[in-house]
Amino acid sequence: MQETDTLELLPAEGKPRLLFILLHGYGAYADDLLPFAEALRQEFPAAALLLPQGFEPADQPFGRQWFALDGISEQNRAARVAAALPVLADFIRAQQQRFGIVNPDTALIGFSQGAIMALELATQHDGLVGRVLAFAGRFATLPDKAPALTSLHLFHGEADSVMPVAHARAAYERLAELQGDVTVDLASGVGHELHPVLTARALARLQTCIPLRTWRRALGFQG
């Protein structure tokens, strides 16, 4: 991925202290996430916000995608996501180095297909980012082990007909069972969208949630 494929919102002055990377959904473009990026910018003026384009043209006549949906199935979804993850991981590392921002101060935010990428990155590259915020997403495959160094925040509309809310519930239940650091916010009557109710909850999570690993260290738990 080239930096020219990325929209950037940088602090008006001074060096960024936080890094937010936003991944759009299938068949969309980076600028579709600009309204949410602007809301983040208002709350976190010292953050660098990067909105990369999907890796390739979408299978449909317009938009971009992170991985192909043509012919996708439960059997091949995980492999397609896994094949796309190294490019995303390299992009994140390059931006962290560019801005001098450490992993815990990096948040990866995804919507729909972008949320799938973000969730899978958290399990395959634990600790590369401090937080993942997944809107209307799912795991390609439910994890067998919860990330130890990445907090996961799930946001989903209960009326989502594209990505059923059952995926969010299943992900939360699995991660809770594995003692992962996870929250879930569900909105009744909300479909497959970045609804203001959910984005407001996301801002609140970013501002108020202390990572579980921090609490465990404070209480003297190891590991």
N, C-alpha and C positions, 0 to 999 in steps of 0.2 A: 504494500500500500504506500502510495506517495503522499507526502504532506499536502500537496496541492489538492488531494481529494478530501481534505478535512477542513470543515468550518471551525474557526477559532474565536472564542470570546475570552480575551485576556484582561487582567486587572488594568484599570486606568493608570495606575502608577505602582511602582514597586514590583518586587519579585513574587510570583505566585507562591502561596503556602499550601494550597490544596490543588488536587487534580481530579476533575470529573470528566469521564469519557462516556458519551451517550451513543447508543447503538439503535438505529431505527428498525422498523419492521420490514417484512417482505414487501417488495414492490413499491417501497417508499424511497425518499431521499433524505439526506442529512438535515436539510432545512425544515423538514416536517417537525423536527424536535426543537426548533428555535424558541417557540413560546415557553416550553418547559425550561430550556436552558436560560432564558432571560429571567424566569422566576428564581432559578437557582442563583443566578448572578446577583439578584437583588438581596438575597439572604446571605450569600457568601462572596462578597466583593473581592476578596483576596484569592479567589480560586481561578485557575485556568480551566475553561470548559472547551472540550474538543468534541466535534461531531463528525466522525469519519463516515465516508460513503461505504455501502456494502461492497464486498470484494469483486463482484461481477454483475453484469446486467441480469435483471430478473428474467425468469422464463416467460413472463407476460410481456406485452409490447412496451411497457414503461417501468421505470423504477429500478432499484438495485436489490441484490440479495446477498446474504452471508453464505448460504449454501443452497443448492438447487432443491426445489420442491417437486419437480417433474418426476413422477414415478416413486415418490418417497413412501416409505412404509415403516411400521414399527420395527421391522427387521433391519433396515438399512439407515435409519435416521441417525443413530449414534455414530456410525462410521462416517457419515457425511459431516457431522458436526466436528468430530475428532480431526478430520482432514483440514478443516478450516481454522481450527484453534491456534496452530503455531504462528500463523501470520498475525492474528490478533494479539497473541502474547508478545511477539516481537515488537509490535507497534506500541503496546503499553510500556514495555521496558525502555524503548527509545524515547518516549515522551517523558518518562520519569527521569531519565538521564538528562534529557534536554533541559528540563526545568529544575533539576536538583531536588525532586520530590520523592520521599521515601514511600515504600509500599503501603504502610498503614494510613497514609494521608491521601491515598488514591481510592476513588469510588468508581465502579463500573455500573452504568445504568442502561438497561435494555428494555425495549418494548417488543412484545410478540417474538418474532424470530430473533431479534436482538437480545431479548431476555433469555432465550434458549442458549445463545452463545455465552452470555454472561454467567448463567448458572453452571454450565459445563466448564467454563474456565475456572470457576471457584473450586470445583472438585478436582480438576486435572492440574491446576497450578495454584494450589492452596497458598495463600499469603502473598500472591503477586499483587493483589489489591486488598485494601482493608475492608471494603464493603461492596456488596452487590445489591442493587435494587432492581428487582425483576417485575415488570408490569405485564400482565396478560401472557405469561410465559409458562414453561414447563421444563423439566429435565428431559433430555433425550432418553435417558434411562435413569430410574431412581437410584441414587447412590447407595453403595454398601458402607461408605465411611463418610462422616460429616467433616467438612473443612474445620481445621483447628485454628486457623489464623485469619479467616475471612468471615465476617458477619453477613448473613443473608436476610434481606427484607423482601417479602412477597406481597404484591398488590394485584388484586383481581376483581373484576366485575362479576357479580353472581349471575347476570343475564348474558354473559359472553357466549355467543353461539359459535364463534370461530375457534377459540381455545377454551373449552369448558372449564368451569371453576373447579371441577373435580381434580384437575391437575395440581392446582395450588394447594388444595386440601391434602392430597396424597403426598406432595413434597413436604409440606409442613409436618405432617404426621411422621414421615420417615426420618426427617432431620431431628425432630424432637425425640424420637425413639433412640437415635444415635447420639443424643446429647449435644447436638449442634447448636450454634448461636443463630437462631432464626426467629423472625416475627412474621405474622401474616395479617393483612388488612383486606377485608372483603367489603364490597359496596353493593347493596341491594339495588336492583333496577338498572345497573350499569352494564353496558355491553363491552365490546372489544375496542377500547379507546383509552386514551390518557385523560381520564375524567378529572375535573378539578378536585373532586372529593379525594381521589386517590393521590394526586400530586401534592395536595395539602398534607395528607398523611405522610407522604414521603419526606417532605420538608421537616415535619415534626420528628420523624424517626432520625433524620440526620442531625437534628439539633439536640435531641434529648437522649438518644439511646447510647448507653455506655456498653462497649463490647463485653460479652460474657467472660472472655479470657481475662479482661482487666479486673472484673469482680473476683474471679477465681484466684488471681495472683494476690489481690488485696486480702483475701480470706485465707491465704496460705496453701491453696491447693496447687499441686505440681502437675504438669502435663496438660 
